[in-house]
Amino acid sequence: MDLDEVRFVGLDLAKRVFSVQLQTAHGRDLGGRSLARDELVPFFASLPSSVVAMEACAGAGYWCEVLASLGHTPLPLHARAVARLRMGPKNDKKDAALILLAARLPDARAVLVKSRDQMAALSLHRMRELVLRHEMACANQVLSFLLEMGSVRWRSATELRRASDEDVSAEIASMPLEMQFTIRSSLARLRAAHAENIAIKKALLHWHSCHPRSLALASVPGIGYGAATALAASIPDPPPWTSGRAFSAYLGLVPVQRSSGDVTRLGRIGRGGDQYLRRALFLAGRSAAMLCFRMKEGPSSLVSLLNRKHFYVAASAHAARLARTSCQMLIDGTQFQETAAWRHVPFSGRTHTPSEGRGKAPNGG
């Protein structure tokens, strides 16, 4: 096997045993081999500069960094780009060949490669999401246990978390010993989860204060430190998109097209790309829309949408505007500048079709 002709490599990632498939620049197959983990780096160091395709799975970020340092071009592909080609039984050698085939297709697009610093910030976001779910589950469990025993003294997780040990002991004194143990144990987990959530928030705020890109994004009205850090940690520097609209389409904040010929059909919101980022921006858009009802004013573009469209349609459209504005700022390297679309105008919250949800808050206010 002449390794000097290798220009494309399909790499099936694993923990200990890796499979590689090799091709020339003209697509001629050079075969493949299996390599142990300690053999992988010396093998790629002996290859000429090549495009190394792999699935974007756990460990892909690390290997992208290692391969780039060796002079190769890493190409992490979404798992669905490879799965659509799979037919019949599955094995490592076949997976490496399919990864290489997917990389040679015209519509092959690389998953965004993040730096170690960005992955560290995103790990805080993922941990925060897990801890928030755990805190909510513990709170609901304790409140349901108390309700089963006829206690309705605390109505929310905040009240329950702030209750003193003496009040809790007095409230559950007449309950069976097993239920007392269960409530105390669940309450301890609730308080521990809340303390961990506060610690994660402090770590995110520290990361936010140390990164100019995150601070610049937080200057956009409606984007707080949470969405700003998520955006700054998810978008490479420089961004790979040519415009903010391309980034909005990447996140799936645009309608799905089902067009044919000269007939253009736009469907529901696409909901593709990064689910966490899309949800963070949608929550920011929804908060901005609800603030319009509370403050009786808001950005002119959002006010115009609320007067014409359903509440959640307007919130989704404003989330797309937040995405476009944020990414365009990172592309141009500029600070936020207020335009006519962002200028605040009065909002009455009243239209001619309130039954359809236009100009009406989601709770009917």
Number of C-alpha atoms within 10 A of each C-alpha: 9 8 14 11 17 23 19 28 29 27 27 24 22 15 9 11 15 19 22 26 27 25 21 17 12 10 14 12 14 16 12 18 11 16 15 13 14 10 13 16 15 11 11 18 14 11 18 16 18 21 21 25 27 30 25 20 13 11 12 19 18 13 16 23 17 15 19 14 11 17 15 22 17 22 24 25 22 19 14 12 19 21 13 10 12 14 9 5 6 9 10 17 19 17 24 27 24 24 29 26 20 25 25 13 10 7 9 16 14 16 14 17 20 19 16 13 11 19 15 13 19 20 13 19 21 12 14 20 14 13 20 16 13 16 24 14 13 22 22 16 17 20 22 15 17 20 14 10 14 10 14 13 13 16 11 12 19 11 11 18 16 10 13 10 11 8 10 17 13 9 15 18 12 11 13 10 11 8 16 19 13 14 22 16 13 21 24 14 16 25 18 15 21 19 14 17 20 13 13 17 17 12 14 21 14 11 20 23 14 11 13 11 22 23 19 19 25 21 16 19 14 19 24 16 19 18 23 24 27 22 26 24 26 20 18 16 13 10 17 12 16 12 17 22 19 17 23 23 20 17 22 19 26 21 14 16 13 10 11 8 5 6 7 10 11 11 12 10 16 15 17 14 16 12 11 16 17 23 16 19 28 22 18 23 25 23 14 21 27 19 15 23 19 14 11 14 19 22 21 18 18 25 25 16 19 27 22 17 19 20 21 18 17 24 25 23 21 25 26 25 21 23 26 18 21 26 25 22 20 23 17 12 12 11 16 16 10 11 9 9 14 15 12 16 16 13 21 14 19 12 14 10 14 15 11 11 19 23 28 23 20 14 6 9 9
